[in-house]
Amino acid sequence: MNRLFINLYLVIIIGLLSINWLSEQLWLHFVDAETPANQQWHHLEKVAKFLPLLHQEKSQSTDSTIKLLSTALEVPIVVAPMSDFSWLSEQEEKLLSGNIVLNYDEQDNVILYVKILDSPTVYQLGPFTRNNQLETHNQHFKWIFLCISYLLLAGVIALWTRPLWRDLNQLTDMAGDIANGKLDVDVSTNHHSPIKQIVITFKDMAHRIIRLLSDQKQLVNAVSHELRTPLSRLKFSLAMLEGANEAQRKDMAQDVSEIEALIDEMLSYARLENINQDIKKSPVELTALITHQVYKLHRLDDLQIKWQTPKPCYYHCNEHLLERALQNLSTNALRYAKSTIEISLLVSKHHIEIIVEDDGPGIVKEDRSKIFKPFFRLESHRNRSENQTKGGYGLGLAIVQRICEWHKASCTLSDSTLGGCKFVITLPKVT
């Protein structure tokens, strides 16, 4: 940070010094050039210096020469006693030393005074409208030079910030890729870039995430593989078991089925963790999707299932994933509902809502922020019967949340008018 500050400070100082020097050279070249206004001013100065010498000659043509000069320069030239004017001490000293004194009248016109040698009189040249002509001319140049100076300073700063801006844009793109799941990032930065260390840290972080996800995937696959082998042997042994009674055999088979279901859920969740943003999407008819899900629920249970769907509605998404999310919410409602489940589809101008409600015991507000976390369960709140299989493994709603995030959607929980839970998947409309 200190190096960045010092670097920028030096660039600005050097830039300002260079711009000031260049502005001075341009001013000398253009403003002090022989413009008409400047030429007239320089001629007046020369005439003012020449008049005392002309007066010394005391020639008969002196007066006519002065008149000719006055006519040529379009400036009145008169002789007047010094006592007719009020002089400052500095002005009087300059006159006595033979220098030109500059003054202004009430209209800000310029008047030049020069003392005649060995005489208490002065030549008065003017009034001369140099202030109106030359100062306006110079003022334009001042504004031009000021604008040029600011533009040059902006150019110097832009040249300095260009590599930094480029690196920051690359860093922003890298962060966006990481947020979208594209972890295999490779960004090259200049060796002297001030944010080089930040980019290196980002790349190291992305590579570490890749390793962690790879290790997680390998771990889940290994665990599931190692568990499936003994489970298969257990199932085979159960089929061959003759000594145990039917109730014991069913309990053992149920335990094996639960372990298999847990493995399947873990694998599904692990796959969603590594899902690619480039996975296939297509237009999906949501009304048909919901109708098919309701049909499957009717086959699983005899609960009353209501559904409300509008005319056919298409949405660009991954059909398999969205169906999985709807299935998880429906199965969740089926597990805890007392008698009624309601599924509806609402279409508005900006979004589409898929709503799943039940008349179960519901979930207290304090726990609603936790239910979408992996392996979090509220069995005591949500079990419909002590005799039934316990609730899932805490991965169903976590999977729903991952699917919604992948679709840039959201899933929320609130109280249902039926008395239980109301889950709402909100899908944004893509224009």
C-alpha positions as CSV (number, residue, x, y, z in Angstrom):
1,M,0.0,0.0,0.0
2,N,2.8,2.4,0.9
3,R,4.6,1.6,-2.4
4,L,1.4,2.2,-4.3
5,F,0.9,5.6,-2.6
6,I,4.5,6.7,-3.2
7,N,4.4,5.6,-6.8
8,L,1.2,7.6,-7.5
9,Y,2.5,10.6,-5.6
10,L,5.7,10.7,-7.7
11,V,3.8,10.3,-10.9
12,I,1.5,13.2,-10.1
13,I,4.5,15.5,-9.0
14,I,6.5,14.6,-12.1
15,G,3.4,15.1,-14.3
16,L,2.7,18.5,-12.8
17,L,6.2,19.7,-13.2
18,S,6.4,18.5,-16.8
19,I,3.0,20.1,-17.6
20,N,4.0,23.4,-16.0
21,W,7.2,23.5,-18.0
22,L,5.4,22.7,-21.2
23,S,2.7,25.3,-20.5
24,E,5.3,27.9,-20.0
25,Q,7.0,27.0,-23.3
26,L,3.7,27.2,-25.1
27,W,2.8,30.5,-23.5
28,L,6.1,32.0,-24.6
29,H,5.7,30.7,-28.1
30,F,2.1,31.7,-28.7
31,V,1.2,34.5,-26.4
32,D,4.5,36.4,-26.8
33,A,4.4,36.0,-30.5
34,E,4.0,38.9,-32.8
35,T,0.3,39.2,-32.8
36,P,-1.3,42.5,-34.0
37,A,-2.0,43.5,-30.4
38,N,1.5,42.7,-29.3
39,Q,3.1,44.4,-32.2
40,Q,1.3,47.6,-31.4
41,W,2.3,47.4,-27.8
42,H,5.9,46.7,-28.7
43,H,5.9,49.7,-31.1
44,L,4.5,51.9,-28.3
45,E,7.3,50.9,-26.0
46,K,9.9,51.6,-28.7
47,V,8.3,55.0,-29.4
48,A,8.2,55.8,-25.7
49,K,12.0,55.1,-25.4
50,F,12.6,57.1,-28.6
51,L,10.7,60.2,-27.7
52,P,13.2,61.6,-25.1
53,L,16.0,61.2,-27.7
54,L,13.9,62.9,-30.3
55,H,13.2,65.8,-28.0
56,Q,17.0,66.3,-27.3
57,E,17.6,67.0,-31.0
58,K,15.2,70.0,-30.9
59,S,14.7,69.8,-34.6
60,Q,12.0,71.7,-36.5
61,S,10.5,68.4,-37.6
62,T,10.2,67.0,-34.1
63,D,6.5,68.0,-33.7
64,S,5.6,66.7,-37.1
65,T,7.4,63.4,-36.4
66,I,5.5,63.0,-33.2
67,K,2.2,63.6,-35.0
68,L,3.1,61.1,-37.6
69,L,3.9,58.5,-34.9
70,S,0.6,59.3,-33.2
71,T,-1.3,58.9,-36.4
72,A,0.4,55.6,-37.3
73,L,-0.1,54.1,-33.9
74,E,-3.6,55.5,-33.5
75,V,-2.6,56.6,-30.0
76,P,-2.5,60.3,-28.8
77,I,0.9,61.6,-27.8
78,V,1.1,64.8,-25.7
79,V,3.6,66.6,-23.6
80,A,2.6,67.7,-20.1
81,P,4.3,68.9,-16.9
82,M,5.0,66.2,-14.3
83,S,3.3,68.3,-11.7
84,D,-0.1,67.8,-13.5
85,F,-0.1,64.2,-12.3
86,S,-0.1,62.6,-8.9
87,W,2.8,60.1,-8.8
88,L,3.6,57.4,-6.4
89,S,7.1,57.5,-5.1
90,E,8.0,54.3,-7.0
91,Q,6.6,55.8,-10.3
92,E,8.4,59.1,-9.8
93,E,11.7,57.2,-9.2
94,K,11.2,55.2,-12.4
95,L,10.5,58.4,-14.4
96,L,13.5,60.2,-13.1
97,S,15.7,57.2,-13.9
98,G,14.5,57.3,-17.5
99,N,12.2,54.2,-17.4
100,I,8.7,53.9,-18.7
101,V,5.8,54.1,-16.3
102,L,2.5,52.3,-17.0
103,N,-0.8,53.6,-15.7
104,Y,-4.5,53.1,-16.3
105,D,-7.4,55.6,-16.7
106,E,-10.9,55.2,-15.4
107,Q,-11.8,52.9,-18.3
108,D,-8.9,50.7,-17.7
109,N,-7.1,51.9,-20.8
110,V,-3.3,51.8,-20.7
111,I,-1.3,55.1,-20.6
112,L,2.5,55.2,-20.9
113,Y,4.6,58.0,-19.4
114,V,8.2,58.8,-20.1
115,K,10.2,61.8,-18.8
116,I,11.9,64.2,-21.1
117,L,15.6,64.4,-20.1
118,D,16.6,67.6,-18.3
119,S,13.0,68.8,-18.3
120,P,10.1,68.7,-15.7
121,T,7.8,67.4,-18.5
122,V,6.7,64.0,-19.6
123,Y,5.4,62.5,-22.8
124,Q,2.0,60.8,-22.4
125,L,1.2,58.0,-24.8
126,G,-2.4,56.9,-24.7
127,P,-4.9,56.1,-23.6
128,F,-4.3,52.8,-25.4
129,T,-7.0,50.1,-25.4
130,R,-4.4,47.3,-24.8
131,N,-6.4,46.0,-21.9
132,N,-9.4,45.3,-24.0
133,Q,-7.6,43.8,-26.9
134,L,-4.6,42.0,-25.6
135,E,-6.0,40.9,-22.2
136,T,-9.0,39.3,-23.9
137,H,-6.6,37.6,-26.3
138,N,-4.5,36.4,-23.5
139,Q,-7.5,35.2,-21.5
140,H,-8.5,32.9,-24.3
141,F,-5.0,31.4,-24.2
142,K,-5.2,31.0,-20.5
143,W,-8.4,28.9,-20.7
144,I,-6.9,26.9,-23.5
145,F,-3.7,26.2,-21.6
146,L,-5.7,25.4,-18.5
147,C,-7.8,22.8,-20.3
148,I,-4.7,21.4,-22.0
149,S,-3.0,21.1,-18.6
150,Y,-5.9,19.3,-17.0
151,L,-6.1,16.9,-20.0
152,L,-2.4,16.2,-19.9
153,L,-2.6,15.5,-16.1
154,A,-5.6,13.2,-16.8
155,G,-3.6,11.4,-19.5
156,V,-0.6,10.9,-17.1
157,I,-2.9,9.5,-14.4
158,A,-4.7,7.4,-17.0
159,L,-1.4,5.9,-18.2
160,W,-0.4,5.1,-14.6
161,T,-3.8,3.6,-13.7
162,R,-4.2,1.6,-17.0
163,P,-2.3,-1.5,-15.8
164,L,-4.0,-1.3,-12.4
165,W,-7.4,-1.0,-14.1
166,R,-6.7,-3.9,-16.4
167,D,-5.6,-6.1,-13.4
168,L,-8.7,-5.1,-11.4
169,N,-10.9,-6.0,-14.3
170,Q,-9.2,-9.4,-14.5
171,L,-9.6,-9.8,-10.8
172,T,-13.3,-8.9,-11.1
173,D,-13.8,-11.5,-13.9
174,M,-11.9,-14.1,-11.8
175,A,-14.1,-13.5,-8.8
176,G,-17.2,-13.8,-11.0
177,D,-15.9,-17.1,-12.5
178,I,-15.3,-18.5,-9.0
179,A,-18.8,-17.4,-7.9
180,N,-20.3,-19.1,-10.9
181,G,-18.5,-22.3,-10.2
182,K,-15.7,-21.9,-12.8
183,L,-12.7,-22.5,-10.5
184,D,-10.1,-23.4,-13.1
185,V,-9.0,-19.7,-13.5
186,D,-5.8,-18.6,-15.0
187,V,-5.0,-14.8,-15.0
188,S,-1.6,-13.4,-15.8
189,T,-0.6,-10.1,-14.3
190,N,2.3,-7.8,-14.8
191,H,5.3,-8.5,-12.6
192,H,5.2,-4.9,-11.3
193,S,1.4,-4.8,-10.8
194,P,0.4,-3.3,-7.4
195,I,-2.3,-6.0,-7.0
196,K,-0.1,-8.9,-8.1
197,Q,-0.2,-10.5,-4.6
198,I,-4.0,-10.2,-4.5
199,V,-4.3,-12.0,-7.8
200,I,-1.9,-14.7,-6.7
201,T,-3.9,-15.2,-3.5
202,F,-7.1,-15.5,-5.5
203,K,-5.6,-18.1,-7.8
204,D,-4.3,-20.0,-4.8
205,M,-7.7,-19.9,-3.2
206,A,-9.4,-21.1,-6.4
207,H,-6.9,-24.0,-6.7
208,R,-7.4,-24.9,-3.1
209,I,-11.2,-25.0,-3.6
210,I,-10.7,-27.3,-6.6
211,R,-8.6,-29.6,-4.5
212,L,-11.1,-29.6,-1.7
213,L,-14.0,-30.3,-4.0
214,S,-12.1,-33.1,-5.7
215,D,-11.2,-34.6,-2.4
216,Q,-14.8,-34.3,-1.3
217,K,-16.0,-36.0,-4.4
218,Q,-13.5,-38.8,-4.1
219,L,-14.4,-39.2,-0.4
220,V,-18.1,-39.5,-1.1
221,N,-17.6,-41.9,-3.9
222,A,-15.2,-44.0,-1.9
223,V,-17.5,-44.1,1.2
224,S,-20.5,-45.0,-0.9
225,H,-18.6,-47.7,-2.8
226,E,-17.3,-49.2,0.5
227,L,-20.7,-49.1,2.0
228,R,-22.6,-50.6,-0.9
229,T,-20.5,-53.7,-0.9
230,P,-21.4,-54.8,2.6
231,L,-24.9,-53.6,2.1
232,S,-25.3,-55.9,-0.9
233,R,-24.0,-58.8,1.2
234,L,-26.5,-57.9,4.0
235,K,-29.4,-57.9,1.6
236,F,-28.3,-61.2,0.2
237,S,-28.0,-62.6,3.7
238,L,-31.4,-61.3,4.6
239,A,-32.9,-63.0,1.7
240,M,-31.3,-66.3,2.8
241,L,-32.1,-65.9,6.4
242,E,-34.6,-68.4,7.7
243,G,-34.3,-68.4,11.4
244,A,-35.5,-64.8,12.1
245,N,-39.1,-64.0,12.2
246,E,-40.8,-61.8,9.7
247,A,-40.8,-58.7,11.9
248,Q,-37.1,-58.9,12.5
249,R,-36.4,-59.4,8.9
250,K,-38.5,-56.3,8.0
251,D,-36.7,-54.2,10.5
252,M,-33.3,-55.3,9.2
253,A,-34.4,-54.7,5.6
254,Q,-35.7,-51.2,6.6
255,D,-32.3,-50.3,8.1
256,V,-30.5,-51.4,5.0
257,S,-32.9,-49.4,2.8
258,E,-32.3,-46.3,4.9
259,I,-28.5,-46.6,4.6
260,E,-28.9,-47.0,0.8
261,A,-31.2,-43.9,0.7
262,L,-28.6,-41.9,2.8
263,I,-25.9,-42.9,0.3
264,D,-28.0,-41.8,-2.6
265,E,-28.8,-38.5,-1.0
266,M,-25.1,-37.8,-0.2
267,L,-24.1,-38.6,-3.8
268,S,-26.8,-36.3,-5.1
269,Y,-25.7,-33.4,-2.9
270,A,-22.1,-34.0,-3.8
271,R,-22.9,-33.8,-7.5
272,L,-24.8,-30.6,-7.0
273,E,-21.8,-29.1,-5.2
274,N,-19.7,-29.7,-8.4
275,I,-22.4,-28.8,-10.9
276,N,-21.2,-26.8,-13.9
277,Q,-23.0,-23.6,-15.0
278,D,-22.8,-24.9,-18.6
279,I,-25.1,-27.8,-17.9
280,K,-27.9,-28.2,-20.4
281,K,-31.0,-26.0,-20.1
282,S,-34.1,-26.2,-22.2
283,P,-37.7,-24.8,-22.3
284,V,-39.7,-26.9,-19.8
285,E,-43.5,-27.0,-19.6
286,L,-44.0,-26.4,-15.8
287,T,-47.7,-27.2,-15.8
288,A,-47.0,-30.7,-17.1
289,L,-44.1,-31.1,-14.7
290,I,-46.4,-30.3,-11.7
291,T,-49.2,-32.6,-13.0
292,H,-46.8,-35.5,-13.3
293,Q,-45.5,-34.9,-9.8
294,V,-49.1,-34.9,-8.4
295,Y,-49.8,-38.1,-10.2
296,K,-46.7,-39.7,-8.5
297,L,-47.9,-38.5,-5.1
298,H,-51.3,-40.0,-5.6
299,R,-49.6,-43.4,-6.2
300,L,-47.6,-43.1,-3.0
301,D,-50.3,-42.0,-0.5
302,D,-54.0,-41.6,-0.2
303,L,-53.8,-38.0,1.1
304,Q,-55.9,-35.3,-0.5
305,I,-53.7,-33.5,-3.0
306,K,-54.9,-30.3,-4.6
307,W,-53.2,-28.5,-7.4
308,Q,-53.8,-25.3,-9.2
309,T,-52.0,-24.5,-12.5
310,P,-52.6,-21.9,-15.2
311,K,-52.5,-22.4,-18.9
312,P,-49.3,-24.1,-20.2
313,C,-46.2,-22.2,-18.9
314,Y,-42.7,-22.7,-20.3
315,Y,-39.5,-21.8,-18.4
316,H,-35.9,-22.1,-19.6
317,C,-34.2,-24.4,-17.0
318,N,-32.8,-27.8,-16.4
319,E,-35.8,-30.1,-16.3
320,H,-34.2,-32.9,-14.2
321,L,-32.9,-30.6,-11.5
322,L,-36.2,-28.6,-11.2
323,E,-38.2,-31.8,-11.1
324,R,-35.8,-33.0,-8.3
325,A,-36.5,-29.8,-6.3
326,L,-40.2,-30.2,-6.7
327,Q,-40.0,-33.8,-5.8
328,N,-38.1,-33.1,-2.6
329,L,-40.6,-30.5,-1.5
330,S,-43.6,-32.7,-2.4
331,T,-42.1,-35.7,-0.6
332,N,-41.4,-33.5,2.4
333,A,-45.0,-32.4,2.5
334,L,-46.2,-35.9,2.0
335,R,-44.2,-37.1,5.0
336,Y,-45.5,-34.5,7.4
337,A,-49.0,-33.6,6.1
338,K,-52.0,-34.7,8.1
339,S,-54.6,-35.0,5.4
340,T,-54.0,-32.3,2.6
341,I,-51.3,-31.2,0.3
342,E,-51.7,-28.3,-2.1
343,I,-49.4,-27.5,-5.1
344,S,-49.9,-24.4,-7.2
345,L,-48.2,-22.5,-10.0
346,L,-48.4,-18.7,-10.1
347,V,-47.1,-16.6,-13.0
348,S,-46.6,-12.9,-12.7
349,K,-44.8,-10.3,-14.9
350,H,-41.4,-10.7,-13.3
351,H,-41.3,-14.2,-11.9
352,I,-42.9,-17.6,-11.6
353,E,-43.7,-19.2,-8.2
354,I,-44.0,-22.9,-7.5
355,I,-45.8,-23.3,-4.2
356,V,-46.0,-26.5,-2.1
357,E,-48.2,-26.4,1.1
358,D,-49.3,-28.9,3.7
359,D,-51.4,-29.1,6.8
360,G,-48.8,-30.6,9.0
361,P,-47.4,-29.3,12.3
362,G,-45.3,-26.6,10.6
363,I,-41.9,-25.3,11.7
364,V,-41.3,-22.6,14.3
365,K,-39.8,-19.3,13.0
366,E,-36.6,-19.7,15.0
367,D,-35.7,-22.9,13.1
368,R,-36.7,-21.8,9.5
369,S,-33.3,-20.3,8.8
370,K,-31.6,-23.6,9.6
371,I,-33.6,-26.1,7.6
372,F,-31.8,-25.5,4.3
373,K,-28.5,-26.5,5.8
374,P,-27.1,-29.9,5.1
375,F,-28.0,-32.7,7.6
376,F,-30.2,-30.4,9.7
377,R,-33.4,-32.2,10.8
378,L,-36.5,-31.3,13.0
379,E,-38.0,-34.7,13.4
380,S,-39.8,-33.9,16.6
381,H,-41.6,-31.0,14.9
382,R,-42.4,-32.7,11.6
383,N,-43.0,-36.4,12.1
384,R,-46.6,-37.4,11.3
385,S,-46.6,-40.6,13.3
386,E,-44.4,-42.4,15.7
387,N,-44.9,-45.6,13.8
388,Q,-43.8,-44.2,10.5
389,T,-40.2,-43.9,9.2
390,K,-38.4,-40.9,10.5
391,G,-37.9,-37.9,8.4
392,G,-35.2,-37.7,5.8
393,Y,-31.5,-37.2,6.4
394,G,-31.4,-33.4,6.3
395,L,-30.3,-33.3,2.7
396,G,-33.6,-32.9,0.9
397,L,-34.1,-29.2,1.5
398,A,-30.3,-28.5,1.1
399,I,-30.5,-30.0,-2.4
400,V,-33.5,-27.8,-3.2
401,Q,-31.5,-24.8,-2.1
402,R,-28.6,-25.7,-4.3
403,I,-30.8,-26.2,-7.3
404,C,-32.5,-22.9,-6.7
405,E,-29.1,-21.1,-6.4
406,W,-28.0,-22.7,-9.7
407,H,-31.1,-21.4,-11.4
408,K,-30.6,-17.9,-9.8
409,A,-33.9,-18.6,-8.0
410,S,-34.8,-18.7,-4.3
411,C,-36.8,-21.0,-2.0
412,T,-38.5,-19.5,1.1
413,L,-40.6,-21.0,3.9
414,S,-43.6,-19.4,5.6
415,D,-46.9,-20.4,7.3
416,S,-49.5,-22.0,5.2
417,T,-53.2,-21.2,5.3
418,L,-53.6,-25.0,5.7
419,G,-51.9,-24.8,9.0
420,G,-48.5,-26.3,8.1
421,C,-45.5,-25.2,5.9
422,K,-45.6,-23.2,2.7
423,F,-42.5,-23.6,0.5
424,V,-42.2,-21.2,-2.4
425,I,-39.7,-21.6,-5.3
426,T,-39.4,-18.2,-7.0
427,L,-38.0,-18.4,-10.5
428,P,-36.9,-15.1,-12.1
429,K,-38.2,-14.5,-15.6
430,V,-35.3,-14.0,-18.1
431,T,-36.1,-11.3,-20.6
